[in-house]
Amino acid sequence: MRRSSTRLLAAMAIGALLLAACGSDDKASDETTAEATVDSTADTTADSTADTTPVTEPAPTGFAVNTDDCIDPGAAEATIEGSIQIGSVMPLTGDTSADEAFAPVKDGWLAYMDFANENGLLGDLQIEASIEDDQYSKDLTPGAVSSLLDAGVDVFSGIIGTPNNLAVRDTLNEECVPQMNNLTGSPLWGDVSNYPWTTGQLVPYDIESKVYATQIAEQFPAGATVALFSLNSDFGQVYVDAFKELATEFGFEIVDEQTIEPGDNALPTSQLTSIASKAPDVIVAVPLGIGCVTFLVELASSKAQNAGWDPATYLTNTCASSLILGAAGANADGIYTSNNLLDVTDPANASLPDVQAYLDYMDSIGKSDVVTTASAGWSVAETTVAIIKQAMESPDGLSRASIINAARNFTYTPTLGRPGVVFTSSGEEDPFLAQALQVLQYDADTQTFTAVGDLITTFEN
């Protein structure tokens, strides 16, 4: 055992208290569609000549983690040789439609780890990858993480869910085990000084909201009336607060604010009735899971009952999966959302070398049917391998400490990224890998996305 059971129980208690203090426990744990299931969306004019080998820029000198605070500084600095154990925790069973929504992310993540081994991307170092199931319950995540730690995992990558990552953040920082590339866009992953061993993969939710505000300002240069619809949780509030920060600057008048409770999957009839009565030019909507579908269904009904009202609707990209928008059908037509990855199933991208390499590999392992959602897992695994490669090439050699240092001093162009997307981080000055997004508009007939304007990089550090 690498830790005493007493220490683990204490960490679990601290995690529970933290979640309660943040208001993230019951509300956030009802976010039953993973941030990771956002489908890669298309740029019909994309061009790429890169291959699938991770290529990173030389690591700049800058952030270096302090191992003096580790339970076992020697273990944090010990050289990793021969093989590296990479673990993750994802919801694979339970009541969250795991087989459809989450299993493909697992498939993509494991596929890239195998791809890296088969192509010698880390030289003679072999990746041993493993995933534990937490059923998307924050109460089960600590046990899943503990099992992997006891099995000797060196690095965690792509744990799904904000409350799930919060439930183990204290433990992994105390143990000084990298908790990298969390598949959630919580701004909490930017707290480098208090949690140096924890990083995120997705664009933070507050930046996503500001990206929408920026595009709306382009769409309505003389100003606009806006209604906000959001989940009544920390997740929804992040979007609302960020949008309001820019509302006055862009000449937006917020005419209505409506919320829905986590776990309430009924049609939001009263909320949309209120919004429709104000006839706003724009709706910014932040539901989750099946709530994305019920929102779109009720919005279509409200528009049908109010002739001539057709608001521009911006929908959180946590809803922008083929599973969700496909279920919404024609009700999703014309909505605006965003992504920083390509849509790998769009015919316009099929001939791109990196997309083709991905599709060919997934076909070779019998996973062609899940390539869209699986690309999220592939991308986070690719970033993880690129970070490890940079750590291997550092003067300190490969260790848990050098891995997190590489993650905090990193520049990388993801192979499935949209043109212009570059992942960068620089210690406390720039803790988030991804801060650029492309606004997209969904076509329900073709089930593809069209780029609207240019990649928005305004909020990159």
Secondary structure, 3 states (H helix, E strand, C coil): CCCCHHHHHHHHHHHHHHHHHHCCCHHHHCCCCCHHHCCCCCCCCCCCCCCCCCCECCCCCCCCCCHHHCCCHHHHHCCCCCEEEEEEEECCCCCCCHHHHCHHHHHHHHHHHHHHHHCCCCCCCEEEEEEEECCCCCCCHHHHHHHHHHCCCCEEECCECHHHHHHHHHHHHHHCCCEEEEECCCHHHHCCCCCCCEEECCCCHHHHHHHHHHHHHHHCCCCEEEEEEEECCHHHHHHHHHHHHHHCCCCEEEEEEEEECCCCCCCCHHHHHHHHHHCCCEEEEECCCHHHHHHHHHHHHHHHHCCCCCCEEEECHHHCCHHHHHHHHHHHCCCEEEECECCCCCHHHCCCHHHHHHHHHHHHCCCHHHHHHHHHHHHHHHHHHHHHHHHHCCCCCCCHHHHHHHHHEEEECCCCECCCCCEEEECCCECCCCCCEEEEEEECCCCEEEECCCCECCCCC
